[in-house]
Amino acid sequence: MSKIRVLIVDDHAVMREGLSAAFKNDEFIEVVGLAIDGEDAIAKSRELEPDIIVMDINMPNLNGIEAAQSIKKEHPYIKVLLLTMLDSRQFVLEALSNNIDGYILKMADIDEVHKAIISIHDGGFYFDKEITEDLLSQPFNSEGDSFIQIEALTDREKEIIKFIAQGLTTAEIAELIFVTSSTVNNHRRNIMRKINCKNTAELVTYAVKSGIYNL
């Protein structure tokens, strides 16, 4: 099996080189390049075509979320994990709304970064536990029909939404609820059609806003 190709983006050399060194002999991950800011990340994405970009948010010239928007527009298959000191709810929700695949804080240890990369590559979605708890601790304002749509979901579909929002992969969900991966994928397609979600990020946002995450 080929390794997961990772591009690391951070304006601090110590962070870039430290992460790269941590994955130097990793069995599953290969660091294929380093970038110093958002503009460099866009250029390196074209050149290297990584599977996943691990990127800071607060950088000169172009921040991580803005860079991710441009990269995903040009290369929708590339996934983005934000690794940042910024734990503001504003940035988290902005990341969700821009189809970011994961968001973890820089105080995380290397094992968690590794876990996040693997989970995202396998089709999951990974958010730092502290960030998720913060999102859930504060009320959301309903936009109306999203809470009407929840009535159209079966208990199994709500359960699957919750697992997806927790960052579990299709295979992990299938194992937990004793069904095949294809059954989970069928449920996922039905869910996204019912609640009019286009991607995993929108599905996670829906799970938090609707209260399903807390069920």
trRosetta pair geometry for C-beta under 8 A, 3 or more apart (Angstrom, degrees):
i j d omega theta_ij theta_ji phi_ij phi_ji
3 26 7.7 116 -147 98 126 93
3 27 7.9 -166 -107 141 104 35
3 28 6.0 149 -137 174 78 30
3 29 6.0 133 -178 -129 106 7
3 30 4.0 91 109 -15 139 107
4 28 5.9 24 8 150 103 82
4 29 5.0 -31 62 -108 100 65
4 30 6.9 167 73 25 46 71
4 51 5.1 -105 -162 65 73 145
4 52 6.1 9 169 12 113 118
4 117 6.2 146 112 157 154 109
4 118 7.4 -147 -20 -95 157 54
4 121 4.9 -71 -114 -98 134 156
5 30 5.7 -26 -104 73 56 99
5 32 4.8 11 -164 -20 95 135
5 48 7.3 -167 161 154 125 102
5 49 7.6 34 104 105 149 64
5 50 4.6 -147 121 -141 96 66
5 51 4.6 118 51 -1 78 91
5 52 7.4 153 84 27 52 69
6 23 7.0 -14 53 123 143 170
6 29 5.6 9 -9 -168 132 102
6 30 6.7 163 20 80 83 43
6 31 5.2 -46 77 -103 99 57
6 32 6.6 147 58 11 41 82
6 50 5.9 71 -136 -165 12 129
6 51 7.0 -42 -69 56 53 87
6 52 5.2 -21 -109 74 78 93
6 53 7.4 144 -162 -102 62 26
6 54 6.0 17 -173 -6 113 106
6 117 6.5 -23 -92 -141 133 137
7 31 7.7 112 -101 -158 24 68
7 32 6.2 -47 -74 65 70 89
7 33 4.9 -10 -121 68 87 96
7 34 7.5 175 -165 -87 67 22
7 35 6.3 28 170 -6 108 112
7 41 6.9 127 133 -142 130 80
7 44 5.7 148 -148 123 138 122
7 45 6.6 -124 24 -83 169 68
7 48 6.0 133 -80 83 119 142
7 50 4.0 -143 -18 -19 99 158
7 52 7.5 -169 28 97 70 47
7 53 4.7 -23 69 -112 101 78
7 54 7.3 -178 86 27 49 66
8 16 5.4 142 120 -142 119 70
8 19 5.1 164 -129 89 148 133
8 20 5.9 -127 22 -62 152 87
8 31 6.0 -12 -13 -143 113 116
8 33 7.5 -169 31 98 67 51
8 34 5.3 -20 70 -114 95 71
8 35 7.3 178 92 26 46 71
8 53 7.9 167 -85 -161 20 60
8 54 5.1 -15 -112 67 68 103
8 55 7.7 171 -162 -77 38 52
9 16 7.7 -8 -142 -103 10 102
9 34 7.6 155 -85 -167 41 50
9 35 4.3 -16 -108 69 86 105
9 36 7.6 -65 -153 14 68 7
9 37 7.4 67 -173 -157 101 3
9 38 7.3 77 173 -88 139 41
9 40 7.2 163 -131 86 101 97
9 41 4.3 11 -108 -88 147 118
9 44 7.8 179 -84 53 102 138
9 53 6.1 14 -3 -179 119 104
9 54 7.0 173 25 88 72 51
9 55 3.9 4 62 -114 117 86
9 56 6.4 -130 109 20 78 75
9 59 7.5 -61 151 -53 98 164
9 64 6.9 145 103 -111 125 96
9 67 7.3 -146 156 111 163 159
10 15 4.2 -86 128 96 158 124
10 16 4.8 -162 56 -61 102 81
10 19 7.7 116 3 8 138 134
10 36 7.7 -41 85 -137 37 37
10 55 7.3 -177 -61 -147 65 44
10 56 4.5 91 -114 -17 76 123
10 59 7.3 -150 -148 -89 35 122
10 83 7.7 -50 -76 80 118 108
11 36 5.7 65 -116 177 58 69
11 37 5.5 40 -84 -81 100 81
11 56 6.7 -95 8 61 79 147
11 59 4.5 156 -31 -134 119 92
11 60 6.1 103 -112 14 152 87
12 15 4.3 69 83 8 105 110
12 16 6.9 175 89 -10 54 85
12 56 7.8 92 16 -48 93 160
13 16 5.6 -57 -145 39 35 111
13 17 5.7 18 165 -7 72 114
14 17 6.4 -63 -138 47 22 100
14 18 5.7 26 161 -25 62 116
15 18 5.8 -55 -137 36 22 112
15 19 6.4 20 164 -14 60 107
15 56 7.3 57 120 -57 155 127
15 106 7.6 -51 -126 -138 126 126
16 19 6.4 -68 -159 36 22 103
16 20 6.3 17 153 -16 62 113
16 34 4.7 82 -178 -154 122 123
16 35 8.0 -163 -121 52 130 35
16 36 7.5 -42 -61 -95 154 59
17 20 5.5 -54 -144 39 34 115
17 21 6.1 36 156 -21 67 106
17 34 7.4 12 -71 -112 59 157
18 21 5.9 -55 -147 36 28 109
18 22 6.4 32 153 -25 62 106
19 22 5.5 -53 -149 30 33 116
19 23 6.7 9 160 -2 65 108
19 31 7.3 138 121 -97 87 142
19 54 6.7 -150 173 100 156 145
19 83 8.0 113 -91 90 148 167
19 110 7.9 171 -123 -119 65 98
19 113 7.2 -110 -132 153 106 161
20 23 6.5 -74 -154 46 28 95
20 24 6.9 59 147 -67 63 82
20 31 4.6 -165 -130 118 78 170
20 34 6.2 -44 -62 -72 138 118
21 24 5.5 -15 -155 -32 39 118
22 26 7.8 35 127 -50 63 117
22 110 4.8 -140 -170 -134 144 140
22 113 7.9 57 109 74 148 137
23 26 4.4 -37 -158 -8 69 133
23 29 4.7 -67 -159 102 125 119
23 30 7.4 175 143 -112 115 16
23 31 5.2 118 82 -32 125 107
23 114 7.7 164 -96 -95 98 93
24 31 7.6 -42 -85 23 49 117
26 29 4.3 -5 102 51 144 89
26 30 7.4 -152 68 -66 101 43
26 114 7.3 -163 -134 -122 137 115
28 114 8.0 101 63 -165 119 98
28 118 6.4 25 126 -95 153 104
29 114 7.0 -126 -14 -131 145 81
29 117 6.0 36 -97 122 132 151
29 118 8.0 -92 -58 -64 107 80
31 34 7.4 28 167 -60 117 81
32 48 5.1 149 123 -172 122 129
32 50 5.6 -176 49 -95 126 97
33 44 5.0 -176 131 -171 146 126
33 47 7.6 110 -86 88 165 112
33 48 4.8 -122 -8 -64 141 163
33 50 7.0 -123 35 -58 105 122
34 44 7.9 -125 82 -127 22 164
35 40 3.9 168 -165 117 97 104
35 41 4.4 146 109 -77 159 60
35 43 7.6 152 -124 59 124 87
35 44 4.6 -134 -73 9 119 146
36 40 4.9 64 42 21 72 163
36 59 7.9 156 143 -165 52 127
37 40 5.1 94 51 14 65 105
37 41 7.0 -113 107 -11 35 93
37 59 4.5 172 -134 153 76 123
37 60 5.5 -61 -117 69 141 71
37 61 4.7 75 144 46 147 120
37 62 6.3 112 149 46 99 76
37 67 7.9 -177 146 -68 59 144
38 41 5.3 -51 -148 30 33 117
38 42 6.7 36 155 -21 65 98
38 55 7.8 76 -98 -170 70 132
38 59 5.7 154 -26 80 85 125
38 61 6.0 -160 47 95 92 92
38 62 2.9 -115 81 96 131 96
38 63 5.9 26 -48 60 141 10
38 64 6.2 -149 -87 -82 102 33
38 66 5.9 31 -166 79 159 95
38 67 3.2 -146 -151 -60 95 123
38 70 8.0 99 169 32 104 128
39 42 5.8 -48 -155 29 35 111
39 43 6.7 30 150 -12 64 105
39 61 5.0 -66 -6 137 118 135
39 62 5.0 121 -44 14 74 126
39 67 7.3 -115 -48 -103 31 110
40 43 5.7 -57 -150 40 36 111
40 44 6.0 30 154 -16 70 110
41 44 5.9 -57 -139 42 28 106
41 45 6.1 36 156 -28 63 105
41 53 6.4 80 -163 -158 116 142
41 55 6.1 39 -117 -112 153 130
41 62 7.9 -128 37 88 107 117
41 64 7.8 66 -1 -122 168 64
41 67 4.8 55 71 177 132 142
41 71 6.7 -61 132 -62 102 134
42 45 5.8 -52 -149 28 27 115
42 46 7.0 27 153 -16 60 102
42 62 7.6 0 -16 85 120 158
42 67 5.9 -132 -48 -151 91 89
42 70 5.4 -20 -106 108 125 130
42 71 5.9 -139 -108 -72 69 85
42 74 7.8 85 -154 28 91 146
43 46 6.0 -56 -159 32 33 110
43 47 6.4 23 150 -13 66 112
44 47 5.5 -59 -143 44 37 111
44 48 5.4 0 170 8 75 118
44 50 7.9 19 132 -15 95 115
45 48 6.7 -66 -121 52 19 86
45 49 7.0 71 177 -88 54 34
45 50 6.7 -80 -122 24 67 92
45 53 6.8 -34 -90 -71 109 134
45 71 4.9 -160 -97 -132 178 111
45 74 7.5 114 113 83 126 123
45 75 5.9 -147 160 19 117 148
45 78 6.2 5 -153 -106 118 173
46 49 7.6 2 -170 -59 17 71
46 74 7.3 -37 -82 136 91 145
46 75 7.9 -160 -85 -41 54 128
49 75 7.0 -168 -128 -134 73 145
49 78 7.6 -133 -159 -77 53 113
50 53 5.9 116 80 -68 134 71
50 78 6.4 72 78 -133 73 110
51 78 7.1 175 -176 -127 19 63
51 79 6.8 -3 151 29 65 98
51 121 6.1 37 143 -117 131 104
52 78 7.3 159 -97 -169 24 70
52 79 4.8 -26 -108 73 77 96
52 80 7.3 163 -160 -87 65 23
52 81 6.1 23 179 -3 113 106
52 101 7.8 -101 -130 70 97 144
52 117 5.7 150 101 -144 165 87
52 120 6.0 103 -115 99 131 127
52 121 6.1 -76 -44 -72 130 92
53 68 7.4 -168 77 -102 133 85
53 71 6.8 -7 -1 145 156 168
53 78 6.3 38 -14 166 104 114
53 79 7.4 -174 23 92 69 46
53 80 5.0 -16 64 -112 99 73
53 81 7.1 -176 89 31 49 67
54 81 5.0 -19 -108 73 68 106
54 83 5.4 19 179 -6 93 126
54 113 7.1 47 -135 -166 143 111
54 117 7.0 -41 -69 -86 117 109
55 64 4.4 155 133 -138 110 113
55 67 6.7 -137 -176 82 155 131
55 68 6.9 -177 65 -64 150 100
55 80 6.2 -33 24 -159 121 98
55 81 7.2 138 22 77 69 53
55 82 6.0 -44 77 -109 78 57
55 83 6.9 141 64 27 24 80
56 59 5.5 113 90 -50 110 107
56 64 5.4 -157 99 -56 41 133
56 82 7.4 72 -143 -160 15 73
56 83 6.3 -53 -81 78 57 72
56 84 5.5 117 -150 -95 61 79
57 63 5.5 17 174 179 62 106
57 64 4.0 -94 -106 35 41 121
57 65 6.0 22 -136 -23 95 89
57 82 5.7 35 -56 -159 95 121
57 84 4.4 16 6 -105 103 146
57 86 5.3 -62 57 27 140 136
57 91 6.2 35 -162 -162 169 134
58 63 6.3 -17 -105 -130 29 107
58 64 7.5 -31 -9 -1 29 104
58 84 6.8 111 5 -147 87 111
58 85 7.3 -47 24 47 129 97
58 86 6.1 130 -29 -40 112 124
59 62 7.1 -5 89 78 103 48
59 63 5.7 145 42 -120 75 49
59 64 6.2 95 8 -44 113 79
59 67 8.0 -2 57 -17 130 137
62 66 5.1 -123 -173 92 87 122
62 67 5.1 110 128 -64 114 92
62 70 7.9 -20 177 8 146 139
63 66 5.1 89 58 15 75 105
63 67 6.9 -141 99 -6 35 93
64 67 5.6 -56 -143 39 30 112
64 68 6.1 34 157 -23 66 105
64 80 7.9 152 171 -179 97 127
64 82 5.7 118 132 -121 143 100
64 84 7.1 -137 29 -73 155 124
65 68 5.6 -50 -146 33 31 114
65 69 6.7 40 151 -24 62 99
65 82 7.4 5 -71 -93 76 138
65 91 7.4 -147 -45 -155 140 83
65 94 5.8 10 -148 129 161 113
65 95 6.0 -112 -106 -90 112 69
65 98 5.8 108 -168 50 95 161
65 100 7.1 -62 -119 -62 81 130
66 69 5.7 -47 -155 26 33 115
66 70 6.9 27 151 -12 63 104
67 70 5.9 -59 -155 39 35 108
67 71 6.1 31 152 -18 70 111
68 71 5.6 -57 -140 40 31 111
68 72 5.9 26 163 -16 68 110
68 80 4.5 49 -127 -121 118 176
68 82 7.6 -58 -50 -68 148 100
68 98 6.2 100 98 133 116 125
68 99 8.0 -168 145 78 113 78
68 100 6.0 19 157 -94 162 90
69 72 6.3 -61 -143 39 21 104
69 73 6.4 24 156 -23 60 109
69 98 5.5 -70 -79 -159 91 124
70 73 5.8 -57 -150 31 29 113
70 74 6.5 11 159 -4 64 111
71 74 6.1 -70 -152 46 29 100
71 75 5.7 -38 174 45 71 102
71 78 5.8 -75 153 81 110 139
71 80 7.0 118 79 -68 134 124
72 75 6.8 -74 -114 72 25 61
72 76 5.7 56 -175 -111 69 52
72 78 6.7 -131 -93 68 60 91
72 80 7.0 -78 -58 -14 111 124
72 98 7.8 148 34 162 148 85
72 99 6.0 156 176 88 166 125
73 76 7.5 21 -124 -69 11 79
75 78 4.3 41 117 -3 116 116
79 101 4.3 -5 -167 0 100 162
79 102 7.8 50 160 3 108 99
79 120 5.0 165 144 158 147 116
79 121 7.0 -159 42 -83 149 51
80 100 5.3 -76 88 -138 109 74
80 101 5.6 136 56 20 54 95
80 102 7.5 -162 107 39 50 73
81 100 7.9 114 -108 177 23 94
81 101 6.2 -57 -70 80 63 95
81 102 4.0 -10 -120 69 82 116
81 103 7.5 -164 -163 -66 58 29
81 104 7.0 -3 178 15 102 100
81 113 7.9 122 137 -152 146 75
81 116 5.5 114 -141 137 141 120
81 117 6.4 -84 -17 -85 160 66
81 120 5.8 -134 -67 -20 109 164
81 126 7.0 1 -121 65 109 116
82 95 5.9 -91 3 -124 150 140
82 100 5.8 -6 -17 -169 113 141
82 102 6.8 -169 27 98 65 60
82 103 4.7 2 60 -114 108 71
82 104 7.4 162 88 28 62 52
83 104 5.8 -9 -110 71 69 87
83 105 7.8 79 -159 176 57 7
83 106 6.0 91 162 -85 83 72
83 108 7.6 -104 -140 42 96 122
83 113 6.7 24 -106 -117 134 111
84 91 7.5 -108 104 143 156 148
84 103 7.5 -32 28 -160 110 81
84 104 8.0 139 28 83 65 42
84 105 6.7 -58 77 -121 56 49
84 106 6.3 -86 129 -34 11 96
85 105 6.8 64 -121 -157 31 84
85 106 5.1 -31 -70 17 69 124
86 91 4.8 28 135 35 126 170
87 91 7.9 177 159 55 4 121
87 92 7.6 16 -169 -47 44 115
87 105 5.9 2 -77 -94 104 124
87 130 7.0 -33 -143 114 133 116
87 131 6.3 -138 -147 -92 86 89
87 134 7.2 112 166 -1 103 167
88 91 4.7 85 71 6 95 101
88 92 7.0 -163 96 -7 50 86
89 92 5.5 -56 -148 37 36 115
89 93 6.2 30 158 -15 70 107
89 134 6.4 -138 -81 135 95 116
89 135 6.8 143 -130 -93 97 67
89 138 6.8 -23 -111 42 156 154
90 93 6.3 -61 -149 39 25 104
90 94 6.3 25 153 -19 62 110
91 94 5.5 -55 -145 38 32 114
91 95 6.3 38 154 -23 65 103
92 95 5.7 -54 -153 32 29 113
92 96 6.6 30 150 -18 63 104
92 103 6.1 141 -125 130 78 164
92 127 7.8 69 -151 -146 111 121
92 131 5.6 171 -110 -170 139 117
92 134 7.7 144 -2 85 166 118
92 135 6.5 -127 125 -73 147 112
93 96 5.5 -48 -147 35 36 115
93 97 6.3 33 155 -17 66 106
93 135 8.0 143 -67 -117 86 110
93 205 7.6 88 -142 -119 75 108
94 97 5.8 -57 -146 39 30 108
94 98 6.4 13 157 -6 64 114
95 98 6.0 -73 -148 46 28 100
95 100 4.0 -45 -179 27 89 146
95 103 5.2 95 118 -77 163 134
95 201 7.8 -133 133 -142 65 127
96 100 6.7 -68 -71 43 27 96
96 201 5.1 166 -164 -175 57 97
96 202 7.9 127 164 -79 87 34
96 204 6.2 -124 -137 87 112 111
96 205 4.8 129 158 -71 130 105
97 201 7.2 -169 -70 145 10 124
97 205 7.0 74 -74 -82 64 152
98 201 7.4 -84 72 161 33 166
99 199 5.2 17 -122 95 106 157
99 200 7.9 94 -147 56 74 74
99 201 4.5 -157 -115 15 41 146
99 202 7.7 -17 -88 -28 77 83
100 103 6.2 63 121 -57 133 99
100 201 6.3 101 45 -103 50 134
101 120 4.7 90 140 -143 126 118
101 125 6.0 -127 -167 -122 62 69
101 126 7.3 32 139 29 75 78
101 200 7.2 50 -123 74 71 131
101 201 7.4 -91 -85 -62 40 100
102 116 5.1 131 177 -174 155 111
102 119 7.5 112 -88 83 137 109
102 120 5.1 -86 -26 -72 129 129
102 125 6.5 -179 -77 -170 73 50
102 126 3.8 11 -123 64 118 87
102 127 6.6 -154 -148 -68 60 46
102 167 7.7 64 -110 -120 99 119
103 126 7.7 -178 29 102 45 66
103 127 5.3 9 54 -124 90 75
103 128 6.3 -82 109 2 71 93
103 131 6.1 -100 107 106 111 173
104 108 4.9 -9 160 -18 119 156
104 112 6.3 174 -162 135 151 114
104 113 6.8 -164 82 -93 150 66
104 116 5.5 -103 -23 -73 141 160
104 126 6.8 -20 -48 130 110 105
104 127 7.4 171 -71 -161 67 30
104 128 4.3 128 -126 -63 62 100
104 131 7.8 -135 -111 -1 39 133
105 108 5.6 130 71 -26 65 93
105 128 5.2 59 -3 -106 87 166
105 130 6.8 -21 -1 55 138 126
105 131 7.1 165 -36 -43 103 109
108 112 4.1 -103 -178 78 114 136
108 113 6.0 134 110 -49 120 80
108 116 8.0 36 147 -19 161 134
108 128 6.6 -124 -66 -112 126 110
109 112 5.5 100 58 6 66 98
109 113 7.5 -127 107 -1 38 90
110 113 5.4 -52 -149 37 41 114
110 114 6.1 47 150 -23 69 104
111 114 5.5 -52 -149 36 32 116
111 115 6.3 35 151 -21 64 105
112 115 5.4 -49 -145 36 35 113
112 116 6.3 39 153 -22 65 103
112 128 7.9 56 164 -112 137 79
113 116 5.7 -53 -149 34 30 113
113 117 6.5 31 153 -19 64 105
114 117 5.9 -56 -152 34 29 110
114 118 6.5 24 155 -14 64 108
115 118 5.9 -58 -149 39 30 109
115 119 6.1 29 156 -20 66 110
115 126 7.3 155 117 -132 82 146
116 119 5.8 -56 -144 38 28 111
116 120 6.2 24 160 -16 65 109
116 126 4.1 178 -136 116 82 159
116 167 8.0 -60 -121 -160 68 142
117 120 6.1 -58 -145 38 26 107
117 121 6.2 25 157 -18 63 111
118 121 5.8 -60 -148 38 27 111
118 122 6.2 18 158 -12 64 112
119 122 6.0 -66 -149 42 27 105
119 124 3.9 -65 171 69 85 136
119 125 7.5 -76 138 37 110 15
119 126 4.7 106 83 -61 135 119
119 167 5.4 20 167 169 148 103
119 168 7.9 -84 -148 -119 113 18
119 169 6.2 -145 -148 -52 68 98
120 123 8.0 132 -179 3 29 7
120 124 6.0 -87 -79 71 31 76
120 125 7.0 65 -104 -105 74 30
120 126 5.7 -82 -53 6 92 111
122 169 4.3 -28 120 -112 118 142
122 170 7.8 -143 150 25 91 81
122 171 7.2 -68 173 19 126 113
123 169 5.5 93 67 -143 88 87
123 170 5.7 -6 92 -9 139 103
124 164 7.8 -165 -142 -148 66 58
124 167 5.0 62 165 -179 117 62
124 168 6.1 -139 -123 115 119 14
124 169 4.3 -75 -55 -75 107 68
124 172 7.7 23 -84 25 128 128
125 164 6.6 48 24 168 121 72
125 165 7.2 -40 79 -127 129 27
125 167 5.2 -119 81 -108 57 63
125 200 4.8 -171 -64 152 131 131
125 201 7.3 171 -132 -77 136 54
125 204 5.8 -137 131 -58 156 136
126 167 4.4 72 -97 -135 55 134
127 131 5.3 -113 171 82 100 119
127 132 5.0 116 108 -60 121 100
127 167 6.5 -155 19 -58 67 118
127 204 7.4 139 -26 -171 134 147
128 131 4.2 83 69 5 96 109
128 132 6.9 -168 89 -9 49 85
129 132 5.7 -56 -149 36 32 112
129 133 6.3 31 155 -18 67 106
130 133 5.8 -54 -147 37 31 110
130 134 6.4 33 152 -21 64 106
131 134 5.7 -55 -151 34 31 112
131 135 6.5 34 151 -21 65 103
132 135 5.7 -52 -151 32 32 112
132 136 6.4 23 155 -13 65 109
132 166 7.9 65 -143 -117 161 58
132 213 7.7 -146 -173 -179 104 143
133 136 5.8 -60 -147 42 32 108
133 137 6.2 36 154 -30 66 109
134 137 5.7 -54 -144 28 30 113
134 138 7.0 7 164 -4 61 108
135 138 6.9 -82 -162 41 26 94
135 208 5.3 -44 146 -146 124 141
136 208 6.6 -118 -81 -140 70 91
136 213 6.1 -121 -97 104 117 128
136 214 6.0 142 -155 -71 120 106
140 208 6.8 112 -39 128 145 87
140 209 4.6 -112 113 -128 164 71
142 146 6.8 -154 -155 56 81 102
142 147 5.4 -24 -141 -17 130 132
142 209 7.3 127 -104 171 57 102
143 146 5.7 61 57 0 95 115
143 209 7.9 -3 5 175 96 146
144 147 7.2 -133 149 29 18 94
144 148 7.3 -12 150 -6 64 110
145 148 4.7 -49 -150 35 59 117
145 149 6.0 66 150 -28 77 97
146 149 5.6 -48 -150 31 33 116
146 150 7.2 47 148 -33 59 94
146 195 7.0 54 -142 -157 76 101
146 206 6.4 -147 -162 -135 122 89
146 209 6.3 5 123 111 151 128
146 210 6.1 -124 143 -79 103 99
147 150 5.6 -26 -152 9 41 119
147 210 6.2 166 -97 -127 69 82
148 151 6.2 -45 -178 15 45 112
149 152 5.6 -49 -168 24 53 114
149 153 7.5 55 142 -26 71 98
149 194 6.4 141 -176 147 102 84
149 195 4.9 119 143 -111 140 74
149 196 7.5 -99 -121 11 158 95
150 153 5.7 -47 -163 19 48 117
150 158 7.7 60 -164 -96 91 110
150 195 7.7 40 -76 -97 54 118
150 210 5.1 152 -80 -162 133 132
150 212 7.1 -162 -133 -59 121 109
152 194 5.0 -165 109 -167 125 121
152 195 7.8 179 66 -64 116 73
153 157 4.3 -131 -166 90 93 126
153 158 5.3 111 130 -56 127 83
153 161 7.4 -18 -158 -16 152 136
153 191 6.8 42 -119 -123 110 84
153 194 6.3 142 -76 116 77 153
153 195 7.4 4 -61 -49 116 112
154 157 4.6 99 52 5 76 102
154 158 7.2 -138 95 -4 42 85
155 158 5.7 -53 -150 36 34 112
155 159 6.4 39 150 -23 65 105
156 159 5.5 -53 -151 34 33 116
156 160 6.5 31 152 -18 65 104
156 177 7.5 108 -147 -167 94 149
156 187 6.6 -102 130 -129 105 138
157 160 5.7 -53 -147 36 33 110
157 161 6.5 39 152 -22 65 101
157 187 5.8 -165 -103 -171 73 102
157 190 6.8 -97 -108 98 126 110
157 191 5.1 165 -163 -87 108 102
157 194 7.6 24 177 37 157 152
158 161 5.6 -49 -149 32 33 114
158 162 6.5 36 152 -21 63 104
158 212 5.2 -143 -157 -141 89 115
158 215 6.2 6 154 43 121 167
159 162 5.8 -55 -155 33 31 113
159 163 6.6 27 151 -16 64 106
159 177 6.9 115 126 -91 134 137
160 163 5.6 -53 -147 37 35 110
160 164 6.3 38 153 -21 67 104
160 173 6.2 68 -133 -170 80 141
160 177 7.6 -54 -79 -13 84 159
160 184 6.5 169 -133 -147 126 82
160 187 5.0 132 -15 127 173 135
160 188 6.7 -127 151 -74 134 70
160 191 6.6 -141 88 -47 120 149
161 164 5.7 -56 -149 36 30 112
161 165 6.3 29 154 -18 65 108
161 191 6.0 178 -70 -159 98 148
161 203 6.4 -142 -139 178 87 100
161 206 7.2 -79 -161 97 131 106
161 207 5.0 178 155 -94 103 107
161 212 5.1 1 99 134 128 151
162 165 5.8 -57 -149 38 29 111
162 166 6.5 27 152 -19 63 108
162 207 6.3 153 -93 -153 45 126
162 212 5.6 -134 -69 145 86 92
162 213 5.8 147 -126 -115 79 41
162 215 6.2 -106 -77 51 141 104
163 166 5.6 -57 -150 36 33 112
163 168 4.5 -47 172 43 90 134
163 172 7.6 -169 177 105 119 98
163 173 4.7 119 128 -107 148 106
163 176 6.8 -179 -117 59 144 152
164 167 7.9 69 173 -53 32 14
164 168 6.7 -85 -87 56 29 82
164 173 7.3 -2 -62 -71 68 145
164 188 7.2 119 -77 -114 143 106
164 200 6.6 -138 172 -144 115 94
164 203 5.9 -28 116 127 140 133
164 204 7.0 -128 121 -75 91 77
164 207 7.3 -175 76 -51 93 148
165 203 7.1 -137 -70 125 82 85
165 204 4.6 135 -120 -126 80 74
165 207 3.8 -115 -66 83 147 163
165 208 6.9 166 -153 -45 139 77
165 212 7.5 137 -3 95 150 103
165 213 5.2 -98 112 -98 154 102
166 213 7.8 146 -57 -141 80 91
168 172 4.2 -127 -169 92 98 126
168 173 5.1 121 120 -57 125 83
168 176 7.4 -20 -170 -8 158 141
169 172 4.7 96 52 7 76 103
169 173 7.1 -141 94 -4 39 86
170 173 5.9 -57 -149 37 30 110
170 174 6.3 33 153 -22 65 107
170 181 5.0 72 139 -151 110 95
170 184 5.0 157 -158 99 84 136
170 185 6.1 18 -141 -62 138 85
170 188 7.6 -63 -106 -30 104 146
171 174 5.6 -53 -148 34 31 114
171 175 6.5 30 154 -19 64 105
171 181 5.6 -20 -89 -92 60 120
172 175 5.8 -54 -150 35 32 111
172 176 6.4 32 153 -21 64 107
173 176 5.7 -57 -150 35 33 113
173 177 6.4 -5 166 10 69 109
173 184 5.0 120 96 -131 119 144
174 177 6.8 -77 -142 51 23 85
174 178 8.0 139 167 -41 55 1
174 179 5.4 -104 -145 79 74 68
174 180 5.9 -19 -152 164 129 15
174 181 4.7 -70 -49 -75 156 56
174 183 7.0 119 -119 57 98 96
174 184 4.9 -101 -70 -24 86 132
175 178 7.6 24 -173 -73 27 41
177 184 7.7 130 52 -86 123 102
179 183 4.1 -91 158 77 123 144
179 184 6.3 145 91 -47 115 79
180 183 4.7 105 58 0 76 100
180 184 7.4 -138 100 -2 46 84
181 184 5.5 -52 -153 35 39 113
181 185 6.4 40 150 -19 68 104
182 185 5.5 -51 -147 37 35 114
182 186 6.4 41 151 -23 65 102
183 186 5.6 -50 -150 32 33 114
183 187 6.6 35 151 -18 64 102
184 187 5.7 -53 -152 36 34 112
184 188 6.3 38 149 -24 66 106
185 188 5.4 -50 -146 33 34 117
185 189 6.5 36 155 -20 65 101
186 189 5.9 -52 -151 33 31 110
186 190 6.5 29 152 -16 63 107
187 190 5.8 -60 -151 39 32 111
187 191 6.2 35 152 -24 67 106
188 191 5.7 -52 -147 33 30 113
188 192 6.4 25 158 -16 64 107
189 192 6.0 -58 -147 38 29 107
189 193 6.4 28 154 -18 64 108
190 193 5.8 -57 -150 37 30 111
190 194 6.2 29 155 -20 66 109
191 194 5.8 -60 -149 36 28 110
191 195 6.3 -12 168 14 67 109
191 197 7.4 -14 125 36 83 123
191 203 7.1 62 123 -129 121 118
192 195 6.8 -70 -134 54 25 84
192 196 7.7 59 170 -124 55 3
192 197 4.5 -96 -138 67 76 90
192 198 7.3 118 -171 -82 116 14
192 203 6.6 -58 -93 -80 89 114
193 196 7.5 17 -174 -74 25 44
195 203 7.7 107 81 -115 131 70
195 206 5.6 87 150 -156 145 159
197 202 4.1 174 -150 107 93 115
197 203 4.7 102 158 -70 161 72
197 206 6.0 -90 -76 -17 130 143
198 202 5.7 75 40 14 69 150
199 202 5.4 98 57 11 68 100
199 203 7.1 -124 108 -6 38 93
200 203 5.3 -56 -149 36 37 116
200 204 6.3 38 154 -21 70 102
201 204 5.8 -52 -150 34 31 110
201 205 6.5 34 151 -19 64 105
202 205 5.5 -51 -148 36 34 115
202 206 6.3 39 151 -22 65 105
203 206 5.6 -53 -151 35 31 114
203 207 6.5 36 150 -24 64 103
204 207 5.5 -49 -149 30 34 115
204 208 6.6 29 154 -15 65 102
205 208 6.0 -59 -153 37 31 106
205 209 6.1 21 156 -12 68 112
206 209 5.9 -59 -138 43 29 105
206 210 5.7 16 168 -11 67 117
206 212 7.5 17 126 22 77 128
207 210 6.4 -62 -136 42 19 102
207 212 4.7 -87 -146 70 68 110
207 213 4.6 91 146 -54 97 92
208 213 5.3 8 -91 -5 52 141
211 214 5.3 -55 -169 41 69 111
211 215 7.0 94 135 -50 77 83
212 215 5.5 -29 -159 -9 46 120
